[in-house]
Structure formats: C-alpha cells, structure tokens
Amino acid sequence: MPLPINLDDISNLIRSAKTDLKQRGGDYKATFDAMSASLQQEIQEIAALRDRGASVMPEIRFQDIVAGNISQAQQHLIRKRGCAVIRNTFPQALAEAWNQRIGDYVAENGYYDTPDKGLDKYFSSLQTGKPQILSVYWSKPQMEARQHENMAQTRRFLNRLWTHEHGGQAVFDPDRECTYADRTRRREPGDNSLGLKPHMDGGSVERWLDTEGFHQVYRHLISGNWEAYDPFDAAYRTETREIPSPAVCSMFRTFQGWTALTPQGPNDGTLQLIPSSRVMGWMFLRALQDDVPADSLCDAIPARALLCSPRWHQLALDGLTSIPHMQPGDTIWWHPDVIHAVEDRHQGQGYSNVMYIGAAPWCQKNADYLKKQAPAFLGGESAPDFAPENYELAYHDRAGVADLTQLGKQQMGLEPW
C-alpha cells in the first residue's frame, strides 16, 4: 500500500514527524549515544577482520543447508552480519550456461541497439556508456533460476532465520515464495559508469513518516529500548507503506540477493556491504539528533535510495567491505536494511555478471504485488516496481507460462499453492 503523502509539503512533514518522534519516545540522544557506542565496537571488529584479510561475511555451503548442518553459531553470525555467501547454490556449469544464454538473448534481440528510453531516472543517470544494468526481467535463464529447487531450499533456510510470527499470528510463510522479478548485471572490464554509493533500497523518508508500519518496526528504538531492537523480527514489516519509485522495492523481502554468473570479487566492480544488521536502526536514530536540520533526515530524498553518507554516517561507513571472491553458481544475500554499494571501477579482467534474485516469502503484501506483476510477465513488460521501459515486448525466446514448473507458477501467483 503506498504511503499517502504530499511531496510538495515534505519539509513540514519531516519537521512534524521528528518533533513527534522526539516527544513521544525515550531520551533520543541518550539512546543514540548508547547504540553508537555499541555499533562502533562492532564496526571496529569488522574493520579489523577486513584489514587483515580475514573472513567478515559468513560463508556456508548449499549442501550443508540441504543436510541441515548449519550450526546455531553460524545462523547467529548471519543474523549479526545481516548477510551470507552461499557456495555452490547452483552447479557452476549451469550458471555458466545461464550466463551465455542471457548474453545471447540480449544480443540477438538487439538490446544494446535500442536507444535509452530515459525512463529509469535512477540507473540511467549512472550509466554513461554501454548499459551495465539491463532492464531484462523475463529471459528463460532468469525464470529457471527463480523457480529452481535449489533456490527454493536456499530461501526457505534464509526465511527461517527471521522470527516470522507475532502475537500468535504468522507474519509470513517461510516455506512459500513469491517471485520478485528483477534485472541482470553484465559489467564489462574497465567500466566506471556503475559505481553506486552506499545505500539501501527499501524506502527513504517513509521510514520516519510512516506511523503505521515503519514506526512499529522501529518501536523499540523510539521507546529508548534500543537493545530490544531485532532486525530479524518480522513484526509489522509486511505493513510498511512506501512511496512508489523505481528506487524503492514495494515487496517485503527477507533478503536481497544475487547469483554469480561469472567469477568476481574485490576490485572487479562488484558488491560491497557494511556487514551489520543494526546500521539502519542506528541511522533511524541519527536523523533525530540535534545537529541535523529540523526539516532534514540526514539528506534523505523521497522516492530515492536512502544514502549512507560521510557527512552523517561515517561511523558505519568505516565498516564498508568488499564481498569475497565468488564463483559462478555462488549466491550472496543481505538483509534489506543492510547498507550496500557497488565499486566505482571494474579493474578486473572478465565480466562481472549476476542475476538479481532475492527472497520474498508469501504474505498478503507480496501476494498483492504478484497480481500486478503477472500481467507484466504475460505481456513482456517491465516488472511493476521498475521504470516502464518494456524492452522485452517483442523479444524472441522470452519466457512464457509454458516455461514455468508447477512451483514457478505458484511463485508467480498464476496457480494456487
């Protein structure tokens, strides 16, 4: 459900929301100072591990998920870091074949020959040359990966890292998935057009303005009981209201993620994370502090990604870490509140290619999105959360209903579970 808001009055809305949050909550300054001290210790730990070349992001094997061999300590670390690398989610040869087929799909259909339609204000402003993020949603390899049984097992495991009941009621079903069709990245060596600053995608100013959803998500922070804040508590997260935008995901995701199609790692123009699940909670409190202008939320802009900036958030930025080396078929996952970035320059030798596939378990919010997404799939249009560029309308060899398994149809909302 979109957040009803008058963007022409955004300054006054921010001013009013901040006044309300400060007055009705606990001591916002003392709460922030205490959480800052705790987070700083965590960031220093992350930076120390990173700087000596040790593993920062938890790494587990898909075969251990299948065998039930992921320990409680490993699960705790995934929750703490807010991310995980899952090795061998798909066989390497399968991922390499998907990479070749996607390349053929976009080349044979003339994707690079089509003039930029200028509709994607978020990514088009970042891409000055050959597109690196492709507005392709319905290639057969993408659909095959989304509905693959290995992906289903992986996402069931990830979903169950969350507390998915509240007040005796299920917030979401961890064992049923809703397909959130996203794009693919094909970043060539030497590219310097796709650097993305540290940010998150799931809402910007609405985190402070949405009194019904986001305020409940951050209720413990508002009350001053910051230690009770659990980023993996799903309570109220399916009730958040967003400002519709190509920069904002309107589905509830337990994890964002991508599947590696080529080898890639540090300096290959790929992903960086601040591997702490608590940073967004800290940023929520940061915006309420007295050194921030009354009509500002640390420079957050409606309908854009929420930036983690040196001016306001340097404490957290000190933990920014490149992902480890990935092989085709490996996947990486991060909590939607985890700050992520893309390296400015691809200094490696080969393409850094991925398919963006996250985890969006069944809940009413996600089921409602599927009703909008299904017609886009059937017609070859861009997915509804994204700019309506509609490159694939007449593409040859685009995936259709006949390419879906029973599971794939259920995940797309085309058949009941």
N, C-alpha and C positions, 0 to 999 in steps of 0.2 A: 504494500500500500504506500503510495507516495506521501511524503510529508507535505501537508498543506502550508505553504509559506509564500509570503510576498517578498521576492528578492529585491524589490525596489526599496524595501524598508529594512534591509538586512542589518545595518549598523545599529538601529534601535532595538531590533530583535536580539542581537548579540548582547547589547548593553543590559537589556532587561533580564535575559537568561542568566548572565553572570551574576547580577545582583541577587537574583532568586537563589541560585546555587550556593552562593556565599552565605546568605542569611538563613537558609533552612537546613544547612548541613552542619558538620562539625567544624572545628577550627581548621579552615582550609590551608592556612600557612603551616601550622604545626604538622598537619597530615602530610603535606607536600614535603616538608623538611625530613620527616621520618622516612617516607618512602624513597626520597632521593638518596639518603644515606645507605639504605639497603640496596637500592639499584646500583649505586656507584660501586659497591663491593662486588656485585655480580658482573658488572661491565669490566671492572679491573681483572677479574678472574678470566673472563672471555678473552680480553686483550692479551693477557699473559700467555694463555694457551696458544692463541693465534700467532703471537710474535715468536714463539719458539718452535713453530711448525707442528704443534700437536693438534689432534683432532678436536674441533669445537662442536661441530654439528653431529648429533647421534647418527650412526650408520648401522643399519641392520640388513639382513638378507631376506629376500622374499621367501625362500624355502624354510626359514625359521618361523615366519608368520604362519605358513601352512602347517608346520609341525607343532605349533603352539609353544615355541621355545624362546619367546621374547620375555625376559625376566621383568619382575616388578621394578627393579632398579633401572632397566632400560626404558621402560614406559614412563617412569618418573622423570628421567632425563629428557625425554621427548617433550613432556609437558613443560618442563622448566625452560628448555631452549626454544620451545614453540616450533620445532622443525625436525625433519628426519630425512635422511637419504636412505632409500630402499634399493639395495643392489639386486640386479637380475629380476626385476619385476616382470620383464619380458625377455625371451631369448634374444641374444644380440643379433642373430641373423634376421629375426623377424623385424626388429627395429630398423636395421639397415635396409631391409626391403621396403618398409614403410617410407623411409626417407627418400629412396629412389622413386617410388610411385608418386609421392607428393610432388617431387620435383618435376616429374613427367606431367602430372595433372596441371600444374600451373603453367608450365611451358607450352604444352600442346593447346591449352585454351587461351593463350595469349595474355596471361595476367600482366606481365611486365610491359606489354604493348598498349595497355589501356590507360588513358590519361587519368591522373589522380583526380578523383571527383571532388576533393576538397571538403568532404563532409565530416571526416574524422579529425576534428579540431585538436583532439588530444594527442594523437600519434602523428598526424600529418605535419604538425609544427616541429616535430623532432626529426623527421626523415627528409633529408635534403637531396638524396640521390636515389639510387635503386632501393625500392622498399625492402625493409628487413622484417617487419611485422606484416604478415599477409592476411588480408581480410577474407580468409577462406575458412569455412566452417563445416562443409559437408563433403569433403573428399572421403573416399572409401577407407583409406587408412585411418583417418581420424575416427570414423564411426566404428571401425573394427577395434581400435584401442579402447574406446569408451565402453564398449559392450563386452570386452574380453573378460573371461572368468578370472584371470589373474588380477585384473584391475578391480573386479568386484570383491575379491578376497582382501586385497590391499585396503580398499576403502572401508570395508566392514571393520577391519582392525583399527584403522585410524578413527573412525566414528566412535568406536567404543572407548577411546581414550578420554572422551568427554563424559561428564555427568549429564545424561540425556533424559532424566526425569526430574520433575519439580512439583512438589505438593501432591505426590502420588499420581501425577499425570505424565504421560510421555510428551516430551518437547519435540522429539523427532524419532524416527525409526532408524536405528543404526544399520539395519540389515537390508534396507531398501534404498536404492539410489535414484536420484533424478539427474538426467544428463544436462549439464550446463555447457552448451556448445560455445567453444572459444576458438581462438585463432592458432596460427602456427608461426614460428620464427625461423627464418633462414638468414643468418647473419654471416656475411662474407668476410674473409680476412682483410684487415685494413680499414674496415668500416668504422667511422667515428660519428655516425649520424644518430645512433640509437641510445646513447647514454641516458639513463633515467635516474633522476635524483632519488635519494632515499624517501620512500613514501609508502602509503597503504591505499587500497582501492575501495574499501567498503563504506565510504561515507566520510564527509569532512565536517562542515559546521553542524550537520544534523546530530552529531554525537552530543553536542551541548544543547541543541534546540529541541530535540525530540523528547518531550516529557514523558511519553507513554512507553517508549521502547528503550532507547539508549540510556535514559536516566535510570531505568530499572537495572539494566546491565551493569551500570557503574554505581549502583546504590550503596555499596559498602564504602566506596571511595568518597561519595558525597557525605555519608554519615560520619566519616572520620575513622572508620574501622578498616583501614587500608589492608591490613594483614589478612582479612577475610575475603578480599577480592580474589576470585579464581577465574582466570581467563578461559578455563575449560568447563565452566558451569554454563550450560546452555539456557538456563532460565532467562526468559524474555528476549533471547537473541533472535528468535523467529518472529518477533513482534516489532522489530525496529522499522522505522519509516525513513526512506531515502529520497533525496532529490534526484529525479531521473536524469541520467547523463551517461555518455559513453565512457566516462572515467569512474563510474560507480557501479558496482555489482548489486543488483536488486534481488538476488537469490541469497539464501543463507548457505554459507559454505563452512564446513568444519575445517577444511584445509584448502588452500590454493596449491597448485602443483603443476609440474610439467614432466614430460617423458623425454629423455635424451634420445635423439636420433643419430647423433654423431658424437665422437669423443670431444670433451671440452672441460675446462677447468679455469683456475686463476689466470688472468690476463688474456683469456680467449673471448672477451666481450660478453661475458655471461653474468650469472646472478650473484648478487651479494645480499647478505642478510645481517640484521642485528639480532643474533640468536638469543633473544629473551622474550618470553611471552608477556612480560609485565610492562613493556615500554609504553604501549598505548594507554594503559591506566595512568602511568606517570605523566604522559603528555596531556591527558584529560585534566589532571590537577595543575599542571604547569600553566595552562591557559587562564587559570583563575587567580594567578598571583598578581600582586600589586604593581609589578614593573611592566606588565602587559597593558597596553592601552585599553580603556574600558570598552571600546567598540571593536576590539580585535580578539581573535582566538589564535594567537601566535601566527598571524598572517594566513590562516586557513581561508580558502576561497570556495564559495558554494559551487557544486557541480564539477569540482575538480578533485584530483587525488589529494590526499592530505599529506603535506610535506613534513619531513623531519629536518629542521633547518639548523645550521650552525649558530644562528643568532639566538635561538631559544632552546635548542635541544642538544647542545654539544656533549653533555654528559652521556647521552645514549649513543650518539654518533661515534664515540670513541670505540664502540664495540663492533663497528661495521666490518664484516668478514666475508671474503670470497668463499664460494662453495668449494668442496673438494673436487678432484678430478672425477668426471662422470664418463661412463661408457654407454654405448647405445643399449637401450633397454633398462637402464637405471632410471629411477624416478626420484624427484625431490619434492617435499611437501612442507608448507609453512602455514601456521595459524593465520587467519585473515587479519589479525591485529599485529602481526609481525612486520616490522619495517623491512622493506626490500628495495633493491636498486639494481641497475644494470651498468656494468663497467662502461666508461666512456668510449674506449677504443678496443677493437678486436686486434690484439697483437699476435695471435696465433697463426698457424699455417693452414688450417682447414676450416670449413664452415662450422658454425655453432648453431645447430638446428634442433628445435624442440617442438613438441605438440603441447599446448596448454590444456591440461586436464586436471581439474580439481575434484573435491569431494563435496557433494551437495545431497545430503540424505533426505529421505521423504519427510515432508512436513507440509502443512497447508500452504505456507508461503511459497514453497518450491513447486508444489502441485499447481498453484495458480500461474506460476511462470511458465510451466510446461504447456499450458493452454495457449499462451501467446507464442511459444517457440515452435509448436508443432506445425502451424501453417507456414512458418518461415522455412522449415525443413522441407515440407512438401513442395514448396514453390521455388526453392533455391535462393531465398532471400537471406540477407544478413540476420544473424540472431538478434532478438529484440532489444537486448541491452546495449547494442553497438550501433554505430553510425550506419544508416541505411544505404550502404554503397552497392549492395546487391550484385557483386561481380559474377556470382555463380548462376544467375538466372538461366542461361543457355549453355552452361558448361557440359561438355561431353564427359561421360563416365562419372557424373556426380552420383553420390549415394542416394538410394531411394528406399522405400519401405521393403522391397524385396531383398535388400542387403542387410536387414535387421534380423537378429535372432529373436527368440521369444523374450529373452532378458532385455535385449536392446529396445524392443517395442515397449516393454513395461517401463524402462528407464526414461523413454521419451514421452510417456503418458499416452501412447497410442493404444495400449491394451491394459486392462486392469491387472493388478497383482493377484 
